[in-house]
Amino acid sequence: MGFLQAVFNLARREGDTGNGLPSLLDLPSDPENGRVIRIGLKVSSMSLPYAIVGIGTIDVTDVLPGETTEEEWKARYLFREPSSPSTGWRYSPVIKIGAPTTFEKFEESWEKFRKTLSEKTFPDFECKGVLAAGSGEIIISDLEPRKKEIFSYMEKKRSHTLVFGIEENGAFFYPGDLPPFIEYCKTKLGALSAQSEEGVCSICANPMTNAFHLDRIFSFATFDKPGFIPALDPKNIEGVFPICSKCFDTLNHGRAILDRSYTDTNTLPGYRLWIIPEVMGGGKAEAVVLKQFENYLVERKASGEGTLLRYLTASGDSLVFHFVVWQKMQAKELVHLMVEDVSPSWLAVLESKWKAVRKRIFPEESERDMDHLDFLFTFIFYLFSEQNPKSADDKSVLTKTVIEIVARLLNRQRIDTLWLKSLFVSRFPSLMSGGVNPRFSLRKQLMFIEYIAAVNQSVKGFTV
């Protein structure tokens, strides 16, 4: 419950409990790396249903242009990923198309985009009376000869999204600027909840007539992840941790803040690390302490400085941290690790032991960034990746091993050094043929084993 409460408090601290529609929506792309290609649709009139007569202006813009807030732009895009890629509708005519390499590759992938538009986007808008019958066919037909124009706006290594809106008198109207698209989106969002007779909210304990579930906010909150949901009962007909609409809005907004300000993608290569702070005891200092932490993360993201965990060790025990390691796999989110209530003092112990062991094993190396906790966690991943696994199954096993080690370190749990030694020894043949310096790698393995032994000694007597 600590993780959920901390996310809930992120939204409450900002004095914004979701504010309805925007809290249920997302931005179509990362504001820093994403680009939006706007497709202006010409209509015969601005009355319903919109009868599309062709495509007008196509241009490109930022995900968050101008001074408008992120919440306001969410309300204009009306974007949210459907629960499944095979869903036969979209919340709004906004389609991700990724990053280009060459026009030939773009043309190859166009068939997939075309299918999404023709089968999973426009038909339902026509069925629900937002677009006139046949509008989707006209749009797709007019897009075909303008593929090169669309591609000309795309930049390498940046994600791109097609946003279809209405063009009228030279102005572009986003879906969220038009009441019919807003009502359509609201209807689809209404399906996120289920009727709940005599139910109570799992967070605020107030009675509710409609129940929302955490899997609509965190897609890894499913019945096969019992460790994530407090008191999860698979027989509960209400589903996964039912909550009322107000708390759902608040948690949705907290999730948005989490993705925006508390996500680290540098420390553990290939994974996303959420670090959620919580003030011990709360009180008047809570807002100040949390704001300092958030400001640090914003500055760090802007500068590219990789010192997040180093900052945590010096935060003082007014804070505790909740860690979640997860992966984005297309439309899925796979949670690998969740550790709650980690104190800065324990993080400082982990760092000090690492610094001492590293200095003993590599005395020739001067004190530097490698002494800090950021490097330790990255080091663990690279240490095991050096084992050069040949198969996907092998890689999966090693990934789980690394996650387990990180979890036990954060949880103040002992790690069996004999098991660790056996694991390294079993990988010696692949290490010797892996193209790395075996002597140097073995020395790093020895250092890590000694480090785990030192941490095990500290686990016995450590108190928060």
matplotlib code that plots the C-alpha trace (Angstrom):
import matplotlib.pyplot as plt

x = [0.0, 3.0, 3.6, 0.0, -0.3, 2.9, 1.6, -1.8, 0.0, 2.0, -1.3, -2.8, 0.3, -0.1, -3.6, -5.0, -7.0, -7.1, -9.6, -11.7, -11.0, -7.3, -6.4, -7.7, -5.6, -2.0, 0.2, 0.7, 4.5, 7.4, 7.4, 11.1, 11.6, 8.3, 6.8, 3.2, 2.3, -1.1, -3.5, -6.1, -9.4, -11.6, -15.4, -18.4, -19.8, -19.1, -22.4, -22.7, -21.8, -18.6, -18.6, -14.9, -14.3, -10.5, -7.2, -6.0, -2.8, -0.3, 2.4, 4.5, 4.7, 5.9, 4.0, 3.6, 3.8, 3.4, 2.7, -0.3, 0.0, 0.5, -3.0, -4.6, -2.8, -4.0, -7.6, -6.9, -5.4, -7.9, -5.2, -5.1, -3.8, -6.5, -6.3, -5.3, -3.7, -6.5, -9.2, -11.5, -11.6, -9.4, -10.2, -9.5, -8.0, -4.4, -2.0, 1.6, 3.8, 7.3, 10.7, 11.8, 15.0, 14.4, 11.4, 11.5, 11.2, 8.4, 6.5, 6.9, 5.3, 2.6, 0.4, 0.2, -0.8, -3.3, -4.9, -5.1, -6.9, -9.2, -10.1, -9.5, -10.0, -12.4, -15.1, -16.2, -16.3, -18.6, -20.7, -21.2, -22.2, -19.1, -18.0, -20.3, -20.3, -17.4, -15.2, -12.5, -12.2, -11.8, -9.1, -7.0, -7.3, -6.1, -3.3, -1.7, -0.3, 1.0, 3.2, 6.4, 5.1, 4.4, 7.9, 9.6, 8.5, 10.0, 13.3, 15.5, 15.6, 12.4, 8.9, 6.1, 2.3, -0.4, -3.1, -6.2, -8.2, -10.7, -9.3, -11.7, -10.8, -7.1, -7.3, -6.6, -8.9, -7.6, -10.0, -10.4, -11.4, -14.5, -17.5, -18.4, -14.9, -15.0, -18.3, -17.1, -14.0, -16.0, -18.2, -15.3, -13.6, -16.9, -16.3, -13.3, -15.5, -18.0, -21.2, -20.6, -23.6, -22.9, -19.2, -16.7, -13.5, -10.3, -8.6, -11.0, -13.6, -16.5, -19.5, -19.4, -21.8, -19.1, -15.9, -12.6, -9.6, -5.9, -5.2, -6.6, -3.8, -1.0, -1.4, 0.8, -1.8, -3.4, -4.4, -1.2, 0.8, -0.5, 2.5, 1.4, -2.1, -2.7, -5.0, -5.7, -8.4, -8.8, -12.4, -13.4, -16.0, -15.1, -11.8, -8.4, -8.5, -11.7, -11.6, -14.1, -14.1, -12.5, -9.6, -9.2, -8.8, -6.3, -4.2, -4.3, -2.9, -0.3, 0.8, 1.2, 3.4, 5.3, 6.1, 6.9, 9.1, 10.1, 11.2, 14.9, 16.0, 19.8, 20.6, 19.3, 19.9, 16.8, 14.5, 12.5, 13.0, 10.4, 11.7, 8.8, 9.6, 7.5, 8.0, 8.2, 5.6, 4.3, 3.7, 4.4, 7.8, 6.4, 5.7, 9.2, 11.1, 9.2, 9.6, 13.3, 13.5, 11.3, 13.4, 16.5, 15.1, 14.0, 17.5, 19.2, 17.0, 17.8, 21.6, 21.8, 23.7, 23.6, 23.7, 20.2, 21.0, 24.0, 21.5, 19.2, 22.0, 22.4, 18.6, 18.4, 16.0, 13.0, 12.4, 11.8, 11.7, 9.6, 11.4, 9.7, 11.6, 9.5, 9.7, 7.7, 6.9, 4.8, 1.4, 2.4, 4.1, 6.0, 6.9, 10.1, 10.6, 8.8, 10.5, 8.8, 10.1, 13.8, 15.6, 18.4, 20.5, 20.4, 21.3, 24.2, 25.3, 25.2, 27.2, 29.9, 30.4, 30.8, 33.3, 35.4, 35.5, 36.2, 39.1, 40.5, 40.2, 41.2, 43.6, 45.2, 42.0, 41.4, 38.1, 35.5, 32.0, 32.5, 32.4, 28.7, 25.5, 24.5, 27.5, 26.9, 23.5, 24.6, 27.7, 25.5, 23.7, 26.9, 28.6, 26.0, 25.7, 29.4, 28.5, 27.5, 24.3, 23.7, 19.9, 16.9, 16.1, 19.6, 19.2, 15.9, 17.4, 20.3, 17.9, 15.8, 18.9, 20.0, 16.5, 16.5, 20.0, 18.9, 15.7, 17.5, 20.0, 17.3, 15.2, 18.1, 18.1, 21.1, 22.4, 24.0, 27.6, 28.1, 25.1, 26.7, 30.1, 28.4, 26.6, 29.8, 31.7, 28.9, 29.4, 33.2, 33.2, 31.0, 33.1, 36.3, 34.9, 33.0, 35.5, 36.2, 39.3, 38.7, 41.3, 39.7, 36.2, 37.1, 38.6, 35.2, 33.4, 35.6, 35.0, 31.2, 31.3, 33.3, 30.9, 27.9, 29.7, 30.3, 26.6, 25.5, 27.5, 25.7, 22.2, 22.4, 22.6, 21.1, 18.2, 16.4]
y = [0.0, 2.3, 2.6, 3.4, 5.9, 7.6, 7.9, 9.1, 11.8, 13.0, 14.2, 15.5, 17.5, 19.4, 20.4, 18.7, 15.5, 14.7, 17.3, 14.8, 14.1, 14.9, 12.6, 9.7, 10.6, 10.6, 12.6, 10.8, 10.9, 12.1, 15.9, 16.1, 13.6, 13.3, 15.2, 15.6, 15.5, 17.2, 16.1, 18.7, 17.2, 19.2, 18.9, 20.0, 21.7, 21.8, 20.0, 16.4, 14.0, 15.5, 14.7, 14.5, 15.7, 15.5, 16.4, 19.9, 21.1, 18.7, 20.1, 19.3, 20.6, 19.8, 17.6, 20.6, 23.7, 27.2, 27.9, 25.7, 23.2, 19.4, 18.8, 21.2, 19.4, 16.0, 17.4, 18.5, 15.3, 13.0, 10.3, 7.1, 3.7, 1.1, -1.8, -4.1, -3.3, -5.4, -3.1, -2.1, 1.6, 4.4, 7.1, 9.8, 9.9, 10.0, 7.3, 6.6, 5.9, 5.7, 6.8, 6.6, 5.2, 5.5, 6.2, 2.6, 1.3, 3.9, 2.6, -1.0, 0.0, 2.1, -0.9, -1.4, 2.2, 2.0, -1.1, 0.6, 3.6, 1.6, -1.1, 0.2, 4.0, 5.5, 2.8, 3.3, 7.1, 6.6, 4.0, 6.4, 9.3, 11.5, 11.0, 10.5, 7.1, 6.7, 9.4, 6.9, 5.7, 9.2, 10.0, 6.9, 7.4, 11.0, 10.1, 7.6, 10.2, 12.4, 9.7, 11.4, 14.7, 13.1, 11.4, 14.7, 16.0, 13.0, 13.2, 10.2, 8.9, 10.8, 9.3, 10.6, 10.7, 11.4, 13.7, 14.0, 17.2, 19.4, 22.3, 25.2, 28.7, 28.0, 26.9, 23.4, 22.0, 19.2, 16.4, 17.9, 21.2, 19.6, 18.5, 15.4, 13.9, 14.9, 13.1, 10.1, 9.9, 10.3, 7.4, 5.1, 6.2, 5.5, 1.8, 1.8, 1.5, -1.2, -1.1, -1.8, -2.4, -1.6, -1.4, 0.8, 2.4, 0.5, 3.8, 6.3, 3.6, 5.8, 4.0, 3.9, 3.1, 2.7, 0.9, 1.5, -0.8, -0.3, -2.2, 0.8, 2.9, 0.3, -2.3, -4.7, -4.6, -7.9, -11.1, -12.8, -10.2, -10.8, -9.0, -5.7, -5.4, -5.3, -8.0, -9.3, -11.9, -13.5, -14.5, -10.9, -10.2, -6.5, -7.3, -5.7, -3.3, -1.4, 2.3, 5.2, 7.7, 10.5, 8.3, 6.9, 10.5, 11.2, 8.0, 8.7, 12.1, 10.7, 8.2, 11.1, 12.9, 9.7, 9.3, 13.0, 13.7, 10.5, 8.1, 7.1, 5.4, 5.6, 3.6, 0.2, -0.2, -1.2, -0.7, 2.1, 2.9, 4.7, 6.2, 7.6, 9.6, 9.7, 12.0, 10.3, 11.7, 14.3, 17.7, 21.2, 20.3, 17.6, 19.9, 21.5, 18.2, 16.6, 19.8, 19.8, 16.2, 16.8, 19.9, 17.8, 15.2, 17.9, 19.5, 16.1, 15.2, 18.4, 18.1, 14.4, 13.9, 10.3, 10.8, 9.9, 7.3, 9.3, 12.1, 9.6, 8.5, 12.1, 12.9, 12.4, 10.2, 12.5, 10.6, 6.9, 5.7, 3.2, 1.5, -0.1, -1.6, -2.2, -2.6, -1.1, -3.9, -2.3, -1.8, -3.9, -2.9, -5.7, -5.1, -6.8, -5.4, -3.5, -2.5, -0.2, 1.9, 2.0, 4.5, 6.8, 5.5, 2.0, 3.3, 5.1, 1.7, 0.0, 2.8, 3.0, -0.8, -0.6, 2.2, 0.3, -3.0, -1.3, 0.6, -2.7, -4.7, -1.9, 0.3, 1.6, 3.4, 6.8, 7.8, 8.9, 8.3, 4.5, 4.8, 5.7, 3.7, 4.8, 2.9, -0.1, -0.8, -0.3, -2.4, -5.4, -5.4, -5.2, -7.8, -10.4, -9.3, -10.2, -13.8, -13.7, -15.8, -17.5, -18.0, -15.8, -18.2, -17.7, -13.9, -14.2, -16.2, -13.7, -10.8, -12.4, -13.0, -9.4, -8.2, -10.6, -9.3, -5.7, -6.5, -8.2, -5.4, -2.8, -5.0, -5.5, -9.3, -11.6, -13.0, -16.4, -15.9, -19.7, -19.5, -16.4, -18.1, -21.2, -19.0, -17.3, -20.6, -22.1, -19.3, -19.5, -21.3, -18.5, -15.9, -17.2, -17.2, -13.9, -11.5, -9.8, -9.8, -12.9, -11.8, -8.4, -9.9, -12.4, -9.6, -7.8, -10.9, -11.3, -7.7, -8.2, -11.4, -9.5, -6.7, -9.0, -10.6, -7.2, -6.2, -9.5, -8.5, -5.2, -6.8, -8.5, -5.4, -2.7, -0.7, 2.2]
z = [0.0, 0.5, -3.2, -4.0, -1.2, -2.3, -5.9, -4.6, -2.5, -5.5, -7.1, -3.8, -3.1, -6.3, -5.2, -8.3, -7.9, -11.6, -12.8, -14.7, -18.3, -18.6, -15.7, -17.8, -20.8, -21.9, -24.2, -27.5, -27.2, -25.1, -25.1, -25.4, -28.2, -29.9, -32.9, -34.1, -37.8, -38.1, -40.8, -41.6, -42.7, -45.0, -44.3, -46.3, -43.2, -39.4, -38.6, -37.6, -38.9, -40.3, -44.0, -45.0, -48.6, -48.6, -46.8, -46.6, -44.9, -43.5, -41.1, -38.1, -34.6, -31.1, -28.7, -26.3, -28.5, -26.9, -23.3, -22.8, -19.9, -20.3, -18.9, -21.4, -24.3, -23.0, -23.3, -26.9, -28.1, -26.2, -26.5, -24.6, -25.6, -25.9, -23.6, -26.5, -29.8, -31.5, -30.1, -33.0, -32.0, -30.7, -28.2, -30.8, -34.3, -33.0, -34.3, -33.4, -36.4, -34.8, -36.0, -39.7, -41.2, -44.9, -47.0, -48.3, -44.7, -44.1, -47.1, -45.9, -42.5, -44.1, -44.7, -40.9, -40.4, -43.2, -41.6, -38.2, -39.8, -42.0, -39.5, -36.0, -36.1, -38.6, -38.9, -35.3, -35.6, -38.6, -36.7, -33.8, -36.0, -35.6, -39.2, -42.2, -43.9, -46.3, -44.7, -43.6, -47.2, -48.5, -45.8, -46.6, -50.3, -50.1, -47.8, -50.2, -52.7, -49.8, -48.1, -49.2, -47.8, -44.4, -44.5, -45.2, -41.8, -39.9, -38.2, -37.4, -33.8, -32.9, -32.4, -34.6, -34.2, -36.8, -35.4, -37.5, -36.9, -38.8, -40.9, -41.2, -42.6, -42.2, -38.6, -37.3, -34.7, -32.6, -31.6, -28.2, -29.6, -31.1, -28.9, -30.9, -30.4, -26.7, -26.2, -28.2, -26.0, -22.8, -23.8, -24.3, -21.1, -19.3, -20.1, -17.9, -14.8, -13.8, -11.8, -8.2, -5.9, -2.2, -2.9, -1.0, -2.4, -1.5, -0.9, 0.7, 1.9, 0.7, -1.0, -4.8, -7.6, -10.2, -9.6, -11.4, -11.2, -10.9, -14.1, -15.9, -14.5, -14.1, -16.8, -14.8, -12.0, -13.0, -11.2, -12.1, -10.1, -6.6, -5.0, -6.5, -5.1, -1.4, -0.1, -3.7, -3.8, -7.3, -6.2, -5.7, -8.3, -8.3, -9.9, -9.1, -6.1, -6.9, -6.3, -6.7, -9.6, -7.5, -6.3, -9.8, -11.1, -8.4, -9.0, -12.8, -12.2, -9.8, -12.5, -15.0, -12.5, -11.9, -15.6, -16.0, -12.9, -11.1, -13.9, -14.4, -17.6, -17.2, -14.1, -15.3, -19.0, -20.9, -17.9, -16.3, -12.7, -10.7, -7.5, -5.5, -2.3, 0.8, 3.8, 7.1, 9.4, 6.9, 8.4, 7.1, 5.7, 3.4, 0.4, 0.7, 0.9, -2.0, -4.1, -3.5, -4.7, -7.8, -8.7, -8.5, -10.9, -13.3, -13.3, -13.6, -16.6, -18.3, -17.7, -18.4, -15.1, -13.9, -10.2, -9.0, -6.4, -5.2, -4.4, -2.5, -0.2, 1.0, 1.3, 5.1, 6.8, 6.5, 3.3, 2.4, -1.2, -3.1, -6.1, -9.1, -12.0, -15.1, -18.9, -21.7, -24.2, -27.0, -25.3, -22.3, -19.0, -17.3, -13.7, -12.5, -9.1, -6.4, -3.1, -0.6, 2.3, 1.5, 3.7, 2.6, 5.5, 4.1, 0.6, 2.2, 3.8, 0.4, -1.2, 1.6, 1.4, -2.4, -2.1, 0.4, -1.5, -4.9, -3.3, -1.9, -5.1, -7.5, -5.5, -8.6, -9.6, -8.0, -6.3, -8.9, -10.1, -9.9, -6.1, -6.1, -6.0, -9.5, -10.9, -8.6, -10.0, -13.6, -12.9, -11.7, -15.1, -17.1, -15.0, -15.8, -19.4, -19.9, -19.4, -23.1, -23.0, -26.3, -26.1, -25.2, -22.4, -21.0, -21.2, -19.4, -16.6, -16.1, -16.1, -13.4, -11.4, -11.7, -10.6, -7.7, -6.5, -6.8, -4.9, -2.1, -1.8, -1.5, 0.9, 3.3, 2.7, 2.7, -0.6, -0.6, -1.8, -2.4, -4.9, -6.5, -6.9, -8.4, -10.9, -12.0, -12.2, -14.4, -16.8, -17.1, -20.6, -22.2, -20.4, -21.9, -25.4, -25.1, -26.5, -23.2, -21.0, -18.8, -16.1, -15.7, -15.7, -13.0, -10.9, -11.1, -10.1, -7.1, -6.2, -6.4, -4.2, -1.6, -1.7, -1.2, 1.8, 3.3, 2.8, 4.4, 7.5, 7.7, 7.2, 10.5, 12.7, 10.5, 12.0, 10.3]

ax = plt.figure().add_subplot(projection="3d")
ax.plot(x, y, z, "-o")
ax.set_aspect("equal")
plt.show()
